[in-house]
Structure formats: C-alpha cells, structure tokens
Amino acid sequence: MSTSDPVASKSQFLCMYMLGHPDTLVAYAKWYGKVDEELLTARMTAIDSKSMTLKCTPKARPQDKDSLLVVVPIEPPLSGYEAVKPRLLEMKALAQEGLGMIKVPTINTFRLPFDYPIITCLNAAFINITYIGHLFGYWSGDDTTFTIGSSTSALEWAVVPLRLLRMFAGGPVLMVNFWIVVVIHLLQGLYVGWLCRKHSTGAVVGTLYVISTLFLGLPVWGNLRNRIQQARIDSVMKVQ
C-alpha cells in the first residue's frame, strides 16, 4: 500500500482500533467478501482508501487461526481519513441489514431538500422551464409577430417567449431535450419508489417523495439517501 494514501498512513492505528470490533469485521467478510462459511472471528491487517484486508478464522476449523484471507473493497474510495468512521459505520449497517442481523431503518416523514435552498430553487426553475418551455414551445407556432393593441390577451403575451424559444432552438431539439429530462426523472422516480418501499415510508410519504422527484430530481432523492445513511449510522451507534 502506498504511504501517500491518507488512509493507509493510519492503517496500523485503525487495525488496532478494530481489534475491539471482531463482530463488525466478520460482517464485512461475510457480506462484502462473499464468505459463505461461518466465521469464528476476524481481524483487520491493513486498510487504505480503496480496500481493507481481513484475516478470518473459520468456525469449523478454529485451529486454523487467520487462515482465510479476505479483501473487502471500499466503493467509492474514501476521500480521506476523516471519511473512515462514517463510511465504516454505514458499511457495517448495510452488512448487518443484508445478513438479517438488524432491521432496515425506516423513514416515516417527508422532507424537502432545503439544506441547500439555492441549488434546490435553481434546479426547480430549470426543470419547470424544461417541462413547460420545451413542451409548449414545441407546439406553439413559429410566428413571433403580434399586433399589439388593446385586444392582445395575456395568453398571447405569455406565448411570445415560447415561440422565440422554438425559433432559436428548433422544435425537434426542444422535444429531444424534453423527453430526455422526462425519461431521466421517471427513472429517478422509480428509484425513489423502490427506496420508499424498502424503508417503509408508507403510501403518503412515498407518494410525496416520488412526485417531488419527478419535478425536482436529484436534490430530492439525494436528500432521501442522506437521511437513510444517517438513520443507518444512528442505528449502529445505538447498538454499540
């Protein structure tokens, strides 16, 4: 392992710390290392930003101490030493969930992603312009000349920028962009629906998350994933 790796340089300390958590290392080995046989214990011998190396003792062969070498990938790689603790806690929770050792955390409240209000508002504006502008701009006429007078309606005024949008961008381009955004947000909505079902949000909260994702996209499901991650870490901390 390269000593320039910010995690590898702390490997010895982390290995000593994890000596007190053999149950966690066993969960890592079985879930991420795909070890099928029962393990008596495990210890960490090395860790860097991309993987950890474990030596495990099979339960059926206790005399063969540390005979099973398991390399557990860390994906995505750790950004630095400060990311080690939250990532290892999340990995522990995911492993224990997958092995049926703890329950999947539940999310029973809806929360809009206003942790970053400027980004959320800009994203909402962009999506709404895409939905409304591209769709109606495509079906509006090419004529951008209006006779302005007392009879000019508010609707005619509103259609002017849409027709200009089509004139400069082109109808086919508008529709391609529109359907790209629609398909991406539909896929994101399906993903959020799966997350809501997995984490037992309930019909009302789940519906709110799916609808919000269709209109806002990344800020909504990113915020939901962060809440799930924090709930996992909290559940692990309560057990410890």
N, C-alpha and C positions, 0 to 999 in steps of 0.2 A: 504493500500500500504506500502511496506517495505521502511523504510527510507534509507536502504542501496542502494536502486535503485538510480543511478546517476541522473535520470530524475525526479523521484518522489521527491527528495530533493529540486528541484527547481519548484515544481508544483505550489505553490502559486504565484510566480513571473510570470510564464508562463500564468496562468489563468488571472491574472491582465492585462498582455500584450494583450491577445486575446480578452479582453473586447472591444477593438477598432476594432475588425475584425469579427463582427457577421455574415456578409455575407459568410465569409470563413467557419465558424462553421456550418452554415446552409447547405453549400455544402457538408461538411463532413458528416453531419447527413443524408442527403438525399441519397448520393451516397454510402458511406461505411456502414452507419447504416441502409440502405434499408428502409428509411421512405418514404412512398408514398404520404402522405398528405402534403399540403402546410404549410410552417412554417413562422411565423412572425419574429421570432428572435431565437437566441440560445446563450448560454454561456457555457464556459468550467468550470467545477467544480473540475476536477482532471486530472492528466496525469502522466503516468510512461513510462517505456521503451517499454511496450507491448500494451498499450491501452490508450485512453482518454475517459473521461466521460463528456457528454454534457447534459444540461437541456434545452429543447426546448419549445417554446410557439407556439401552433397550430394557424394558421391564422384564421381558422373557429371559434376558441374559445379563443380570446385574453384575456378574463378574467381568463383563466386557465394558468396563468403565470408559466413557468418552470414545467409544468405538465407532459411533455414527457421526460422520461429518456432514453438516447441513449448511448450505449458503442461502441466506434469506435475502432476496432482492428488496431494495428500498426504492419504490417508484411513486412519484417522481423523485429524483435525487434530492437530498437535503441541501438547502441553500446555505446553511451554516450551522455552527454549534448550537446557537440559540433555538434552532428548529428541531433539535433532537427530542427534547422532552415531549412537546405536544404531538409530534409525529409518532413516537413510540407508544404514547398513550392511545392515540387513535388506532394504530395498528393492533394494539392489544385488544381494544374493544371490538374491532372488526373480526379478529381471530376468534375471540370468545363468542361473539354472535354466531359466526359461521359454524363453530363447533357445538353450539347449543348450550354453552356454559352460562350465558347471560341473555336477557331479553333485549330485543331490538328497541332502541329508545323511541318514544312516541312524541309526536308534535301535534298538539291539540289547539293551537292558536294561530291565527293568520297575522302576518306582519309584513307590511310593505317595506321595500328596501330603501329606507330613508337614512341609512347610515352615511350614504354618500348622495345627498339630495341633488347636487348639481348634475352629477353623472346620470342619476335616475331621470331627472327632468329633461335633460338633453336627449337621452335615449328615447323617452316617451314622445318628445316632439318629433324626433327623426322618424320613429315608427309610424306615428299618425300622419305625417306628411307623406310617407311612403304609401300607406294604405289609401288615404283619401286622394292625395295628389295624383299618384300613378293610376289608380283605378278610374277616377272621374276625368282626369286629364286625358286618358286614352279615349274615352267615349265622348268627350266634348269635341266640338267641331274645330276645324283648322282656322276658321275665320276669326281674326282678332280685331276686326274693325267694328266699332259700335258707334251708333249715332247717339250721342249723349244729350239727353234732354229731360224734361220733367217726367217722361214716361219710362225712363230707364229704371228697371227694377233692381232691388238689392241682389237678387239671384244672378242677374246679368253681370253686375259688378263682381260678384264672387267667382264667376266662371272665367273672367278675363285672365287671371294668373294661371289657371289650369290650362287654358288654351295656349298661353305663351309657353308653358312647360312642355306641352306636347310639340309645339312648333320647333323649339330649340333642341329637345332631346329626341323626338321622334316617337311615334306611337308604339312600334314594336319594342324599342328599348325600354319604354315605361312598363310595358306588360311583362317583359322578361324579368326586370327588377322586382316588380310587384310579386310575381309568382315565386321568385327565389326567396324573398322575405317571408311569404306565406308558408312555403314548404318548411323553411328553417324553423319558424315559430310553431308550426304544427308538430314537428319532431320534438322541439323543446317542451311543448305542452304534453306530449305523450310521455316523455321522460319524467316530467314533474308529476304526472298522474301516477306513474309507477312508484316514484319516491313517496308520494302521499299514501298510496296503498300499503307500501312496505312499512311505513312508520305510523300507520293507523291514525291519520289526521281526522278521519270522519268525512262524511259527504259534503257538509257545508264548507269546512276549511279547505278540503281538497278541491272543491269546485272553484273557490275564490283564488287558490293558487294557480290552477290551470288557466282560468280566464285571464288573470293578471299576466301570466307568462305569455299568452297569445298576443297581448298588447305591449308588454314591456320587455319580454325576452330575458336576456342574461342577468340583469340586476335582480330579478325575482328568484330564478332558480339558483343563482349564485348565493343569495342571501339564505335561501332554504337549506342549501348544502352546508353553509357555515353554521346554521343553527343545529343541524343534525350532528355535525362534527363536534360542536361544543357540548351537546347533550351526551354524546358518547364519552367524551373526556370526563364530564361531570359524573357519569355513572361509574366509570372506572375509579375515579378519586374517592367516591363514596365507599367502594368495596375495599379499597386499600387501607 
